[in-house]
Amino acid sequence: MKVTQASMLSPRQIDECKHLGALLARLRLARKIKQSDAALRAGLSRNTVYRLEHGDPGLAMGQVLRYLEAISPSSTLLDLLSEKDPALLALDAREKSKRVRDMSAAEREELDF
């Protein structure tokens, strides 16, 4: 009987895999790299990269590290998990600087006590 990695992990471990995949995807987007280009640089198939970014626990650690190196050369796994990459910080700043619109008269009236 075939056993999958996901069936052997606790829910917390599965969440950690998904978090790692989301961080890799976010770093790739912050550095404005296409998924197919990152896959080519890492020597991985696009399907493997898709699975990696979606937190598939069945992938080898070497594949994760090769992908990280392809996206952000000289970055370590610790750098990724601490989210201190300059590209990630810049992406956070861009996302936080949303333009605020003026409130309508009806919205101001709702807030009037």
Backbone hydrogen bonds, N-H to C=O, Kabsch-Sander energy under -0.5 kcal/mol:
donor,donor_aa,acceptor,acceptor_aa,energy
8,M,4,T,-0.6
8,M,5,Q,-1.2
9,L,5,Q,-0.7
9,L,6,A,-0.7
14,I,10,S,-2.1
15,D,11,P,-2.2
16,E,12,R,-1.9
17,C,13,Q,-2.0
18,K,14,I,-2.3
19,H,15,D,-2.4
20,L,16,E,-2.4
21,G,17,C,-2.4
22,A,18,K,-2.4
23,L,19,H,-2.3
24,L,20,L,-2.2
25,A,21,G,-2.4
26,R,22,A,-2.5
27,L,23,L,-2.5
28,R,24,L,-2.3
29,L,25,A,-2.4
30,A,26,R,-2.5
31,R,27,L,-1.8
32,K,29,L,-1.2
33,I,28,R,-2.2
38,A,34,K,-2.4
39,A,35,Q,-2.2
40,L,36,S,-2.0
41,R,37,D,-2.4
42,A,38,A,-2.0
43,G,39,A,-1.0
43,G,40,L,-0.6
44,L,39,A,-2.7
49,V,45,S,-2.0
50,Y,46,R,-2.4
51,R,47,N,-2.4
52,L,48,T,-2.5
53,E,49,V,-2.7
54,H,50,Y,-1.1
55,G,52,L,-1.5
56,D,51,R,-2.5
59,L,56,D,-1.1
63,Q,60,A,-0.6
64,V,60,A,-1.4
65,L,61,M,-2.4
66,R,62,G,-2.4
67,Y,63,Q,-2.2
68,L,64,V,-2.4
69,E,65,L,-2.2
70,A,66,R,-1.9
71,I,67,Y,-1.9
72,S,68,L,-3.0
75,S,72,S,-2.0
80,L,76,T,-1.9
81,L,77,L,-2.5
82,S,78,L,-2.0
83,E,79,D,-0.7
83,E,80,L,-0.9
84,K,79,D,-1.2
89,L,85,D,-2.2
90,A,86,P,-2.3
91,L,87,A,-2.1
92,D,88,L,-2.4
93,A,89,L,-2.1
94,R,90,A,-2.3
95,E,91,L,-2.3
96,K,92,D,-1.9
97,S,93,A,-1.4
98,K,96,K,-1.8
108,R,104,S,-2.2
109,E,105,A,-2.2
110,E,106,A,-1.8
111,L,107,E,-1.4
112,D,108,R,-0.8
